Each structure stands twice: as structure tokens, then as C-alpha cells.
Amino acid sequence: MGAWLRTWFIVLFIGHRVASAQHVSQLGRFQVDNRKGCVSLTVTITNANLITTGYCTGLNPCEMNWGDGTPVQTNVFTHTYTQAGTYTLTVLYQTIGPDQITITVRPNQPPVFELYSCNGNQVQVRVTDTFYDAYIINYNDASPEVQVPKGTLAVNNHTYSTSGAKTISVRGKDVSAADNCISANQAFTAVPVLPVPAITELRVMNSSSIEQDFATATNVAYRLEIATNNNTTFQLVQNVYNQSNAALSGLRTDDNYYCFRLGAFDRCAGNVTSYSNIICSADLDLTLLSLENRLTWSTQPSGISNFTIQRNNAPLATVSSSPYSDTNVSCRTTYCYRVRSNYANGSRSLSAEKCGETFSSAIPAAIQNTTAVVGTSGVELTWIQDPAFTPESYTLFKRPVSGLLSPIGNTTVNQFTDNNYTTAEPSCYRINYRDVCGNNSNPGLDVCPIVLTGSLNSDNSISLSWSAYEGWLNGVNHYEVDKFNTSGTLIQTFNTGTTTLLLDDTSDPANQAYRYVVRAVANDGGLGMAVSNELVIIKEPKLYYPTAFTPDGQGPAENEMFKVFGQYLSSFEMRIFNRWGELLFVTRDIDSGWDGRYQGREQPEGTYVFVARITDMMGRNFTRSGSVVLLRKK
């Protein structure tokens, strides 16, 4: 406000106040010193006989009704109003009637004002309050009080003689009102030079807004300036006063980067005296590739030492420039990134957060190594898969040895048991899977368990054969055939190389039955052994006997008796008959033979028949019969 205009207003205001120092009632009979003011307002009737004589005295009293609910009083000339409102003061004169005046009492409200530091220990007071007609400023340094009108002219500059802490008071006053309103006080520090501000942090909040934190001084006016995609062409974007942060909206942070600086503004002189550091946002883009999240960003690099990549609000890496690829990711997982620009002066700028769900286009490797173990309740399949892929679920397929595949089940672990497998109808399998990235694997290698078969030859030797194992990418190194007795004790192991045939003609009178299992050993380690079904072979019990004997006492000794010899027998009974069917000999001891006699008498030469009833070691019953010729030497 110009000095002449402010002086004119003060003169006009004071002149009006002097001219209106006394306020006359409606009929002109009395006057008061105040008719307007703030709570508490004291009003005094200074003259009750402006146009009369002798009224409102002890001889001719008046009644005063102050209009605020207090009792009517006689010849009381002073009253204090303690509540805001508009009141009618009435003075009742005897014989001539009443006269009145309106009293206005305002709330006693301290005014609102702002203080602005300027260079040279100056301060600017700007009253933003409009409740009163005018405002009186007291700088509390022995200088005269200054009165300013409300509105745009409610501004005053003042220079202190020294720097340091000050107190400034402002009170309101209406025209033609008492000067009794309460003051508002603010502390202030006068400074010779406005301090340089700093922008400590910038945060891009979303695609349209940015927040900033400042290091600023109290009562200093600042101007926040912005430049788009550069750090030179700045323009004013926002005024900053007594605040440590600011939020800007209406930006396009996905298409641009923005640079900011904060200027200390001397309102007394009307110019910027010093600027803060320059800090810039970063325009971050996230591109999702197969198992790769690629970050690129643009910003003004001046003053930046490095960039910190944040993933899910945690530091991930520190780099010197754009771009950056995050390959340590899992598919179908959402990752959120921010780039933090680290300035050499300690300030930092955070980009907007960009999020995306990682995917993979890699086709999972096929399952090519599966081990099948045939058991009494089916076949158990276990497999190894490429650890580069994490399975979500496996699907098992089954087919006859010559037939089409069909699904039989799903599992989330690398093991599956088919309880419906039988060697009577052998099957093959295939295992495919879907990984956690949602991709289906290439078809797995077919798996055909070992099917073991065998037969007993007439000489009680055993012929075994089995199907070649399928299920390992690099095939079988060799086969091993384990031979067990019926108690499960391992008797012998045969290494057949890659041959799938075995003739077991080993003599073993102690064991009649055998259990065979074929094991395949892989060329690759770590696959375990594929195991066939168990095959049980029971050898036939055998009886051996001579076709003739000579019980004549002339030897040799083995020809003197007729004995049978057996294999795999647990019980034995033999009967010998002559040609007329007469029973001549009975024994239950296989080591006991017939000496050619019946009831002590030698039997004639000729052919005799024997019948043997035997039980083998497996508990089976048999009957064997034959004939023998009895000879005697002449």
C-alpha cells in the first residue's frame, strides 16, 4: 500500500473517531461515550441533559434500561456489556418520556495475520482477517502503532534495528467503536539475510501427483518453481509459507519428469533472494518379459550420485544409470518397483511405484527319467524333473503296452502309485506337468515297468525272461536278478548285463521254491533301481530208483537192496507188490530199502511194482509208481 494512501486512511479513520467520540441518542436528549465495541464493552452516559435541564438527578431521577436483561436502574450512568449482541439502551425521563440509542457489542475475537521475514531485519505483516474494519499493529519496539484497513490494504512493512526474537501484536477495531478488542500475538525472529531453503525429498505418488518435503524457516515466503523435462526453464507453480511439504496434482508423471527448486522470496522487496537445490522426479516404466522385469527411467542426472532400485519396499540394487533388469523373479508373482535417485547433497527423489505380475514363456522340460518299482499292490513311479521349472501339478497317463494313453490321476509330488497295475495286463505310463507359470511341459518319456516271467524246465532248471525297462533317457546299464528263498533270504544275485534272459540251473536241494526279482540299474546316477514284479518258481519233487537189484549177498552193496532216492520231500511212504498184487513191503523211511524178502523168505526173480506216496517241501501230495526187476546171480 502506498504511503500516501495509508496516511489518508489513518487520518480519515482518526478524524472520524474524534468527531464521533460522543454518540447522541435518537431524540438528542443524552449522549454516550461508546456505542460499539468488543466484549466486555463499558458504556457511560456522559450527558443526560443535552436539551433538558435538571433531569436524571436526585430531585428528578431517570430510569436506565440497558437492554441486556439486567434490572432497570435509577440514575446509574455506567454499564458493562459481557455478552456479544445488539442492545437498546433506553433512558426514561419523567414527564417527557423515553429516549434510546443502539449499542452493538462484538465478540472479542483476536485477528488472524501472517508474518513474513525479509532481508535486513525487516518484517511484513499481512492481516488476512476481515472481521474488523481496521487493524492496529504493534511491533513492540517502542515504534508507533500502525493502523491498516481490512482487505488488500491490510499490509505493513517494518524494519527492526536489531536481529533476533521479537513479538508482534495485532488487534481489530471498527469505525466509531471503542478500542477495546483483544490482541493476537506472534513471535518473530528478525534476520539480516533470508536463509537458503532445501528440498529434502520428492515422491511421485501416482500418474498425476507429486509430494515434496522441505527444510524451510518459519515466517519466510517461498516460491516453488517447476520445469518440465529439463532443469533450466522454471516457472512458479505454488507459494509455500510455514509448511514443510507440498503436494502438486494435475501432472503427467508417466509421460514426463519434473524438476523443482524452492526460492526464498523477500516480500518487502518483492524478489527472490536465494534458491534451494534442484531435485527432479524420475519417469519410471516397467516392461514385463519372460522371467524378467525390466526397469527404464528418465530424469535429469545432474547432482545424482546413484540410483537405488526398490522392490516391494525393500532395497534391491544400486546402479549408476538406467536400465535395470530384475531376473531373480518367480512367475505369476506380483512385484512392485520404485527408483530412488540419491543426490550428492543427501536429498532423494522417489519415482512412482510400478507393479506387474511376472510371467514365463519357457516350455517346461519333459520328464525323461522315471523309475518304476512293481510291488504287491501295484506299481510305484518316482521321477526326476528339471529343477529350473517348478511344477504346479503332474498328470499321469496310462496305456496298455500296445494302446492309447489316457489320464489316470494328478499329484503335486514326484511320486505316484497305480494300485490297478497287474503283470497279467502290463501297462506303460507317461508323466506330464504344468508348472507354476501356467505352462505345460513337453510330453514325457514313456515308462514301461519290467515284467518278469519264467518257466520250470523238465530237469528242474528255471528259465527267466523279462521285458526291457523303459523310462530312463540314457537307458539301462545292466540288470541284476535277485534270488530269494521262501523266507526272504537272499540266496544269489545274477548280473546279466543288458541281457533280459537267465537260465538258473543251480543245484540246491535245500530249497524247492524261489522268489525272483529283476532290478535295472541306470546309466545315470541318482535314479534308483527299477524293480520288476516278484516271480515264484516251485521245483518239482523228484524220485530216483534203479530198474533192477540183486539181493544175493554178492555185492556190490548198493545192489543188495531196492531203495528210492528223492528230492524236495518232506514225507514218504512206499509199498512194494508182486505180480499178483500181494503187498510184500512197506516203509516210511526213504533210507530204508527192500531186501527182496517177504516174511524172511527170498522172493523169486521177476518184476515187482512199487507205489510211493510223497509230500513235497511245499506241502503238496503226489503219488509215484514204478517197477523194478529182482535178479539173483547164478
MOKA-V294914 format. One line per field, one symbol per residue. ss: DSSP state (A for helix, B for strand, O for the rest). phi: phi as a letter, one per 40 degrees, with the letter a starting at -180 (. if undefined). burial: + if it has 24 or more other ideal C-beta (glycine too) atoms within 12 Angstrom, else -. Layout:
ss: ???
phi: ???
burial: ???
This chain:
ss: OOAAAAAAAAAAAAAAAAAOOOBBOOOOOOBBOOOBBBOOBBBBBBBOOOOOOOOOOOOOOOBBBOOOOOOOBBOOOBBBBOOOBBBBBBBBBOOOBBBBBBBBBBOOOOOOBBBBBBOOOBBBBBBOOOOOOBBBBBOOOOOOOBBBBOOOOOBBBBBOOOOBBBBBBBBBBOOOOOOOOOBBBBBBBBOOOOOOOBBBBBBBOOOOOBBBBBBOOOOOBBBBBBBBOOOOOOBBBBBBBOOOBBBBOOOOOOOOOBBBBBBBBBOOOOBBBBBOOOBBOOBBBBBBBBOBBBBBBBOOOOOBBBBBBBBOOBBBBBBOOOOBBBOOOOOOOBBBBBBBBBBOOOOBBBOOOBBBBOBOOOOOOOOOBBBBBBBOOBBBBBBBOOOOOOBBBBBBBBBBOOOOOBBBBBBOOOBBBBOOOOOOOOBBBBBBBBBOOOOBOOOOOOBBOOOBBBBBOOOOOBBBBBOOOBOBOOOBBBBBBBBBOOOOOBBBBBBBBOOOBBBBOOOOOOOOBBBBBBBBBBOOOOOOBBBOOOBBBBOOOBBBBOOBBOOOOOOOAAAOOBOBBBBOBBBBBBBBBOOOOOBBBBBOOOOOOBOOBBOOBBOOOBBBBBBBBBBBOOOOBBBBBBBBBBOOOO
phi: .ccccccccccccccccccbcbbccccgcabbcbbaicccbcbbccacbcbbbgcgbccbcbbbbcgbgcccbbfbbbabcbbcibbbcbbcccgbgcbaacbbbcccbccbabbbcbcggcbbbbcccbcbcabbbbcfbgcccbbbccgcccbababccbchcbbbbbbcaccgbccbcccbbbcabcbcbccccaccabbccacbbbbbbbbbbcgbcbbcbbbbfabbccacbacbafabaabbbgcbccbabbbbabbcbccccgacbabcccbbcbccbbbcbcfabbbbabaccdgccabbcbbfgbcbabbcaccabcbcbbcfbcbbbbbbcbcccgcabbcccbbaccbbbccdcccbbbbbbcbcbhbbbbabbdccbbccabbcbbacdbibcacbibabbcaabccccbccbcbbbabbabcccgbcccdcccbbccbcbaaccccgcbbbaacccbibdcgccabbbcbbcccgcccabbbcgccbbabbbccaccbcbbbbbbbbbccccgbgbcbcccbbbbcccbbbaccaabcbgbgcccccbcbbbbbgbbaaabbbbcccgccbababbcccbccgbbfgbccccibbbbbbbbbcccgcbbbbbababcbbcc
burial: +-------++--+---+-----+++---+++++++++++-+-+++--+++-+--++-----+++++++--------+-+-+-----+-+++++----++++-++++-+--+-+++++++-+++++++-+-+++++++++-+---++++++--++++++-+-----+-+++++++++++++++++-+-++++--+-+++++++++-----+++++++++++++++++++--+--+--++-++-+--+-+--+-++-+++++++++++++---+++++++++++++++-+--+++++++++++-++--+++++----+--+--+++++--+-+---+++++++++---++++++++-+-+++---+++++++++++---++++++++---+++-++++++---------+--+--+-+-+--+-+--++++++++++-+-+-+--+++++++++++-+---+-++++++++++++--+-++++++----------+-+---+-+-+------++++++++++++----+++++++++++++++++-++--+++-------++++++-++++--+++++++-----++-+--+--++++------+----+++++++-++----+-+-+-++++---
